[in-house]
Amino acid sequence: MNLFLLAASAASFFTFAVHTWVGGPVAARALLRSSDMHDVPKFTNYYCWHLVTITLFLMGVAFAWASIEPGGLDVAWFAFALSVSFLVWNLVLIVWKKQSFLYMPQWLLFLGISAIALPGMI
């Protein structure tokens, strides 16, 4: 069993839980309550919110699978690529839009997933 990938799975599921049960009430519900946003962009954003939810859950599954099945390393690399991509995009967005690193802390979660997963894959 690859303990690094198992830990990356746990970190992914933790991020999924934070996204779902902390971010959902704060961000997704506020989005749906918005009365000054047209339905198409509102529900497109809500749809994308759930795409992220699904992606985070499947990243956890991918790392868990690879932790017990050595032949599953390809899916771990894919989950790792997603995590690094989300990390980089979050940092770019923060700098580009002059946001606070503390008000958009998602990068920390993806940094953790990526840093834990990498040693398990090399």
Phi and psi in degrees as a GROMACS rama.xvg file:
@    title "Ramachandran Plot"
@    xaxis  label "Phi"
@    yaxis  label "Psi"
@TYPE xy
-93.3447  105.489  ASN-2
-69.6671  -29.3681  LEU-3
-65.1274  -44.6568  PHE-4
-69.8683  -32.984  LEU-5
-64.3926  -40.9931  LEU-6
-67.3082  -37.1748  ALA-7
-64.5082  -35.713  ALA-8
-63.0656  -46.9827  SER-9
-60.9817  -41.0394  ALA-10
-65.5467  -37.1077  ALA-11
-67.2611  -43.2344  SER-12
-66.8313  -34.552  PHE-13
-62.912  -44.9972  PHE-14
-63.2648  -40.1754  THR-15
-57.9734  -45.2796  PHE-16
-65.0359  -44.0967  ALA-17
-62.1013  -46.5867  VAL-18
-57.6474  -45.2914  HIS-19
-74.7503  -51.0177  THR-20
-98.3122  -14.3551  TRP-21
-105.135  -52.6752  VAL-22
-68.3729  -34.8572  GLY-23
-55.5673  -55.3588  GLY-24
-63.9601  -34.9252  PRO-25
-77.5235  -48.6832  VAL-26
-99.1221  -52.4476  ALA-27
-67.1745  -43.6192  ALA-28
-66.1314  -39.0024  ARG-29
-62.7263  -39.8974  ALA-30
-60.4822  -46.971  LEU-31
-66.7547  -30.1766  LEU-32
-77.4358  -13.8306  ARG-33
-59.5865  126.664  SER-34
-102.847  -8.91656  SER-35
-100.88  12.2789  ASP-36
-115.645  134.444  MET-37
-64.9141  154.828  HIS-38
-60.8626  -39.9265  ASP-39
-62.7323  -52.8294  VAL-40
-67.1972  -33.195  PRO-41
-62.1955  -51.2131  LYS-42
-77.8028  -22.5227  PHE-43
-66.9044  -42.9809  THR-44
-64.8653  -39.3936  ASN-45
-65.5854  -39.7839  TYR-46
-60.2929  -46.5735  TYR-47
-63.4211  -35.2581  CYS-48
-56.2069  -45.0503  TRP-49
-73.9855  -27.0441  HIS-50
-62.6397  -40.6115  LEU-51
-65.1817  -41.9731  VAL-52
-56.0962  -48.6719  THR-53
-63.3006  -43.257  ILE-54
-62.0381  -44.7914  THR-55
-61.7036  -42.7998  LEU-56
-62.7483  -45.3018  PHE-57
-69.7682  -28.1081  LEU-58
-62.7216  -42.6645  MET-59
-60.5154  -42.4775  GLY-60
-63.2777  -44.4114  VAL-61
-61.2533  -47.2634  ALA-62
-65.5164  -38.9296  PHE-63
-63.1199  -45.3155  ALA-64
-60.1302  -47.6903  TRP-65
-66.4698  -25.1819  ALA-66
-70.3183  -25.42  SER-67
-110.636  -16.3343  ILE-68
-123.621  103.551  GLU-69
-55.0834  -29.0879  PRO-70
-72.4069  -7.17847  GLY-71
-91.6673  12.4909  GLY-72
-62.327  -30.1882  LEU-73
-60.7421  -41.6602  ASP-74
-69.7677  -30.4005  VAL-75
-66.1438  -40.9776  ALA-76
-62.3802  -38.5792  TRP-77
-65.5709  -44.9135  PHE-78
-62.7069  -40.0149  ALA-79
-62.0484  -43.8465  PHE-80
-61.0801  -39.886  ALA-81
-62.9524  -46.0824  LEU-82
-60.8383  -46.5855  SER-83
-64.9777  -40.5821  VAL-84
-62.1407  -43.2395  SER-85
-65.0532  -39.7695  PHE-86
-59.7215  -52.426  LEU-87
-63.0831  -45.3808  VAL-88
-61.9061  -40.2421  TRP-89
-61.6162  -44.6472  ASN-90
-65.9024  -41.9903  LEU-91
-61.2013  -45.7631  VAL-92
-61.8166  -42.4691  LEU-93
-60.7536  -47.8249  ILE-94
-68.572  -46.5287  VAL-95
-61.0946  -43.6946  TRP-96
-97.2987  10.7212  LYS-97
52.3379  50.6987  LYS-98
-97.0684  169.515  GLN-99
-88.2762  136.176  SER-100
-62.7309  -26.1913  PHE-101
-80.6104  -29.0898  LEU-102
-84.0411  -15.1837  TYR-103
-127.608  68.4895  MET-104
-83.0243  9.08263  PRO-105
-56.8677  -32.695  GLN-106
-55.8266  -34.901  TRP-107
-62.8598  -39.8669  LEU-108
-65.964  -43.1233  LEU-109
-73.3811  -30.1988  PHE-110
-62.8601  -43.7015  LEU-111
-62.1789  -47.5027  GLY-112
-59.6213  -47.7772  ILE-113
-63.8691  -44.1625  SER-114
-66.8101  -33.8705  ALA-115
-75.2776  -39.2373  ILE-116
-71.417  -39.2531  ALA-117
-54.8068  -49.078  LEU-118
-62.9105  -24.7515  PRO-119
-75.5329  -14.5717  GLY-120
-105.047  -14.1553  MET-121
